[in-house]
């Protein structure tokens, strides 16, 4: 089992719970569309969604879920180009 992948997806599950699931997907979709207009590339738009930034940047920290603050993804809303592996 890939612990990094499981941790990445667990971060998303926690984000969903923090936003009561449906608002998470609405926010995710709207933010993706905004980022797609900005970057004009699907992959760059996806990688720069705040939820993905938080998950990618912390996926290797297997203790992150214990350290994660409430709505921590807001920290990742700032606009900077993020290129994940």
Secondary structure as UniProt FT lines:
FT   HELIX           3..18
FT   TURN            19..21
FT   HELIX           22..39
FT   HELIX           42..47
FT   HELIX           50..58
FT   TURN            59..60
FT   TURN            62..63
FT   HELIX           64..67
FT   TURN            70..71
FT   HELIX           72..77
//
